Amino acid sequence: QTHGAPADSVRHVGDLGNIEADQNGQAQINIVDKVIALSGPHSIIGRGVVIHSGEDDLGKKQDQGSKTTGNAGDRMGCGIVGIL
């Protein structure tokens, strides 16, 4: 697979698009996705989530960085998905 946008038919399972932070660096997100799930083969429970420093080009450019990471920049935050 190559990197893509959430609505693309060809994408990594974890390609969830861009989020936008406010002037204080805070962001709220609510993602509904047709690929990821909380159970089954595409379960995200126990998987990592990474926030990158830049805007993701969603794999739309021709260079290798676009096709792998969307040229989204350095990793600046991460976590593990779980259910409480």
C-alpha positions as CSV (number, residue, x, y, z in Angstrom):
1,Q,0.0,0.0,0.0
2,T,1.0,3.6,-0.4
3,H,0.1,6.6,1.7
4,G,-3.2,8.2,1.0
5,A,-6.2,10.2,2.3
6,P,-8.9,8.7,4.5
7,A,-11.4,8.5,1.6
8,D,-8.9,6.9,-0.8
9,S,-9.3,3.2,-1.8
10,V,-5.5,2.7,-1.7
11,R,-4.0,3.8,1.6
12,H,-2.4,2.6,4.8
13,V,-5.0,1.5,7.4
14,G,-3.7,4.3,9.7
15,D,-3.9,7.1,7.2
16,L,-6.4,9.3,9.0
17,G,-5.7,12.7,7.5
18,N,-4.9,16.1,9.1
19,I,-6.0,17.6,12.4
20,E,-5.9,21.3,13.2
21,A,-4.8,22.8,16.5
22,D,-6.0,26.1,17.9
23,Q,-3.7,29.0,18.8
24,N,-2.9,27.2,22.1
25,G,-1.8,24.1,20.4
26,Q,-4.9,22.1,21.4
27,A,-7.0,20.0,19.0
28,Q,-10.2,18.0,19.4
29,I,-10.9,15.2,16.9
30,N,-13.7,12.9,16.2
31,I,-12.8,10.4,13.5
32,V,-15.3,8.1,11.7
33,D,-13.4,5.8,9.3
34,K,-14.5,3.1,6.9
35,V,-11.3,1.0,7.5
36,I,-10.3,1.1,11.2
37,A,-12.3,-0.7,13.9
38,L,-12.2,-1.4,17.6
39,S,-12.1,-5.2,16.9
40,G,-11.3,-7.6,14.1
41,P,-8.4,-7.5,11.6
42,H,-8.2,-3.7,11.4
43,S,-8.5,-3.1,15.2
44,I,-6.6,-0.1,16.5
45,I,-6.7,-1.3,20.1
46,G,-3.1,-1.5,21.3
47,R,-1.8,0.3,18.2
48,G,0.2,3.5,18.2
49,V,-1.0,6.9,17.1
50,V,1.5,9.5,15.9
51,I,1.0,13.2,15.5
52,H,3.4,14.8,13.0
53,S,4.5,18.5,13.0
54,G,3.5,19.4,9.5
55,E,0.6,19.1,7.1
56,D,0.1,15.7,5.4
57,D,0.0,16.0,1.6
58,L,-2.1,12.8,1.7
59,G,0.2,11.0,-0.8
60,K,-0.7,13.3,-3.7
61,K,2.8,14.3,-4.7
62,Q,5.2,12.2,-6.8
63,D,8.2,12.0,-4.4
64,Q,8.9,9.0,-2.2
65,G,8.2,10.9,1.1
66,S,4.7,11.6,-0.1
67,K,4.0,8.0,-0.9
68,T,5.3,6.8,2.5
69,T,4.5,9.5,5.1
70,G,2.8,12.3,3.2
71,N,5.8,14.6,3.9
72,A,4.1,15.3,7.3
73,G,7.3,16.3,9.1
74,D,8.8,15.2,12.4
75,R,6.9,13.2,15.0
76,M,5.8,15.4,17.8
77,G,3.4,13.3,19.8
78,C,2.4,9.7,20.2
79,G,0.2,7.4,22.2
80,I,-1.4,3.9,22.4
81,V,-5.1,3.4,21.7
82,G,-7.0,1.6,24.4
83,I,-10.4,1.2,26.0
84,L,-11.0,2.2,29.6
